[in-house]
Amino acid sequence: MNAQQHDTEQAKQYFDRWHLYRQIIGNDYMAHQSIHAALRKFVVSRIDKPFSLLDLGCGDASAIAGAFAGTGLQTYTGVDLSPAALGQAAKNLESVSYEVRLVEDDFTAYLAQSGLERYNVILSGFALHHLFPDEKREFFRKCHAALESPGYLLLYDVFRREGETREDYMRAYCRHCSDRWTGLSDDSLSSAIEHIKECDYPETYTTIVMMANEAGFTSEPAPLFVDASQFHCLYGFRA
């Protein structure tokens, strides 16, 4: 594999172990509940007309129905590598009133398609940190091209704290997981930490804003959510 290409097969194998990621979500170890509450607050306050949503790395879409209930969401497109996650997403979204389309694909490959339709909102959750810097820059460019104007990119992910190197982050975040993710078995925790060490390439907020601005986005003046650890954050960008 070229060193400048992220290992999508490795990520796919990890996320196909959906029982593990569901444990992490269920225990709210990565602040999913607060993030989705902040997402809903942002959408309700900013978007007062019917809108389309592209969810990149949608997983099982377990929080989507609740987070967007009563909003103007008209069409939802979820993209994910894991067929197991998408199968559960279809069940989780069975009763929603808006149109649902689920696509099994790498989200970078999906964005790279020619003739991709345009969306009002793009959502990316805990996926961007798997990419290398050049791939992240391309991600922002492709998202900007896929958004209506005005449109929003809502990004939640793990971030390095300002001044941290990747090595600093690895030590700190793996220690955070070992200390806080106490509901996982030893094997599950080891698997999660192995994935983090092999697949995580998070940036600082400053770097992400720079990349987004280069692609034509304007960043929201303040984060939409930051948890106590400062690792798990939600940011908004306007096209």
C-alpha positions in Angstrom: 0.0 0.0 0.0 1.2 3.5 -0.9 2.2 5.3 2.3 0.0 8.3 1.3 -3.1 6.1 1.1 -5.2 5.3 4.2 -5.9 1.7 4.8 -9.6 1.4 4.2 -9.6 -2.4 4.5 -8.1 -2.2 8.0 -10.7 0.4 9.0 -13.4 -1.8 7.5 -12.3 -4.8 9.5 -12.4 -2.8 12.7 -15.8 -1.3 12.1 -17.2 -4.7 11.0 -16.6 -5.6 14.6 -19.7 -3.6 15.3 -20.4 -5.1 18.7 -17.2 -3.3 19.9 -18.1 0.1 18.5 -21.6 -0.2 19.8 -20.2 -0.7 23.2 -18.2 2.4 22.9 -21.2 4.4 21.6 -23.6 2.8 24.2 -21.3 3.8 27.1 -20.9 7.3 25.6 -17.1 7.1 25.8 -16.7 9.4 22.8 -19.4 11.9 23.8 -21.9 10.9 21.1 -24.9 11.9 23.2 -23.7 15.5 23.7 -22.4 15.8 20.2 -25.8 14.8 18.7 -27.6 17.2 21.0 -25.4 20.0 19.8 -25.9 18.9 16.2 -29.7 19.2 16.7 -29.4 22.6 18.4 -27.3 23.9 15.5 -29.6 22.6 12.8 -32.8 23.9 14.5 -31.3 27.4 15.0 -29.7 27.7 11.6 -31.8 25.9 9.0 -35.5 26.9 8.6 -36.3 25.2 5.3 -36.3 21.6 4.0 -32.7 20.3 3.6 -30.7 17.3 2.4 -28.1 15.6 4.5 -25.1 13.6 3.5 -23.7 11.5 6.4 -20.1 10.3 5.7 -19.1 7.4 7.9 -22.7 7.1 9.1 -22.3 3.8 11.0 -25.6 2.4 12.2 -27.2 5.9 12.2 -28.4 5.2 15.7 -28.8 8.8 16.8 -30.0 10.3 13.5 -33.7 9.7 13.9 -33.7 11.5 17.3 -31.2 14.2 16.4 -33.2 15.3 13.3 -36.7 14.6 14.4 -39.0 17.6 13.8 -36.4 19.4 11.7 -36.7 20.1 7.9 -34.7 17.1 7.0 -36.1 15.9 3.6 -33.5 13.4 2.3 -30.8 11.5 4.1 -27.9 9.8 2.4 -25.6 7.6 4.7 -22.3 6.3 3.5 -20.2 3.7 5.3 -17.8 0.9 4.6 -19.4 -1.6 7.0 -22.4 -3.7 5.7 -23.1 -4.7 9.2 -23.5 -1.1 10.3 -25.6 -0.2 7.3 -27.9 -3.2 7.9 -28.6 -1.8 11.4 -28.9 1.7 10.0 -31.7 0.6 7.7 -33.6 -0.8 10.8 -32.9 2.3 12.8 -34.3 4.6 10.1 -37.4 2.4 9.2 -39.9 4.8 10.7 -38.6 8.2 9.7 -40.6 10.5 7.5 -37.8 11.5 5.2 -36.2 9.7 2.2 -33.3 7.4 3.2 -30.5 6.2 0.9 -27.7 4.0 2.3 -24.5 3.5 0.4 -21.7 0.9 1.1 -18.6 2.8 0.1 -15.5 4.5 1.4 -16.5 8.1 2.0 -13.5 9.5 0.2 -14.4 7.4 -2.9 -18.0 8.5 -2.7 -17.0 12.2 -2.6 -14.7 11.7 -5.6 -17.5 10.5 -7.8 -18.2 12.7 -10.8 -21.6 14.2 -11.0 -22.2 13.9 -7.2 -25.4 15.6 -6.2 -25.2 18.7 -4.0 -26.4 18.7 -0.4 -27.4 21.4 2.1 -25.6 19.7 5.0 -22.7 17.3 5.1 -22.0 15.4 8.4 -18.8 13.6 9.2 -18.4 11.8 12.5 -15.2 10.1 13.8 -13.9 9.4 10.3 -11.7 12.2 9.1 -8.9 11.3 11.5 -8.2 8.1 9.6 -6.9 10.2 6.6 -3.4 11.6 5.9 -3.1 15.4 5.7 -3.3 15.6 1.8 -6.3 13.4 1.9 -7.9 15.7 4.5 -7.3 18.7 2.3 -9.0 16.8 -0.6 -11.9 15.9 1.7 -12.5 19.6 2.4 -12.3 20.5 -1.2 -14.7 17.7 -2.2 -17.1 18.6 0.5 -17.1 22.3 -0.5 -17.9 21.2 -4.1 -20.7 18.9 -2.9 -22.5 21.6 -0.9 -25.2 24.0 -1.9 -24.5 27.6 -1.2 -25.1 28.4 1.6 -24.4 25.0 3.1 -22.8 23.5 6.2 -20.1 20.9 6.9 -20.6 19.6 10.5 -17.5 17.7 11.7 -17.1 15.8 14.9 -14.0 13.8 15.5 -11.0 13.2 17.8 -8.5 16.0 17.8 -5.0 16.5 19.1 -4.8 19.2 21.7 -2.9 22.3 20.6 0.9 21.7 20.8 0.5 17.9 20.8 2.5 15.7 18.4 0.9 12.5 17.1 3.1 10.6 19.6 1.9 12.8 22.4 -1.7 12.3 21.4 -1.2 8.5 21.2 0.2 8.3 24.7 -2.5 10.6 26.2 -5.5 9.2 24.3 -4.6 5.6 24.9 -4.2 6.4 28.6 -7.5 8.1 28.5 -9.2 5.1 27.0 -7.5 2.7 29.5 -8.7 4.8 32.4 -12.2 5.7 31.2 -13.4 2.8 28.9 -13.9 0.5 31.9 -17.0 -1.2 30.6 -15.0 -3.0 27.8 -13.4 -6.4 28.3 -9.6 -6.5 28.2 -9.7 -8.0 24.7 -12.1 -5.3 23.4 -10.0 -2.5 25.0 -6.8 -4.0 23.5 -8.5 -4.2 20.1 -9.7 -0.6 20.3 -6.3 0.7 21.4 -4.5 -1.3 18.6 -6.9 0.3 16.1 -6.1 3.8 17.5 -2.4 3.3 17.3 -2.5 1.9 13.7 -5.2 4.1 12.2 -5.5 7.5 14.0 -4.0 10.5 12.4 -5.8 13.4 14.1 -5.1 17.1 13.6 -5.3 20.0 15.9 -8.3 22.4 15.5 -6.0 25.1 14.2 -4.8 22.8 11.4 -8.3 21.6 10.5 -9.5 25.3 10.3 -6.6 26.1 8.0 -7.5 23.2 5.7 -11.2 24.1 5.7 -10.4 27.8 5.0 -8.1 26.8 2.1 -11.0 24.9 0.6 -13.3 27.9 0.8 -15.1 27.3 4.1 -15.7 29.8 6.8 -15.5 28.3 10.3 -18.0 29.0 13.0 -16.5 31.4 15.6 -16.6 28.8 18.4 -16.8 25.0 18.6 -20.3 23.6 18.8 -19.1 21.1 21.4 -15.9 20.1 23.2 -15.9 17.4 25.9 -14.0 17.6 29.2 -11.0 15.7 27.8 -10.8 18.1 24.8 -10.3 15.0 22.5 -13.9 14.8 21.2 -15.1 17.9 19.5 -17.8 19.2 17.1 -17.1 22.0 14.7 -19.2 23.8 12.0 -18.0 25.1 8.7 -20.1 27.2 6.3 -19.8 27.1 2.5 
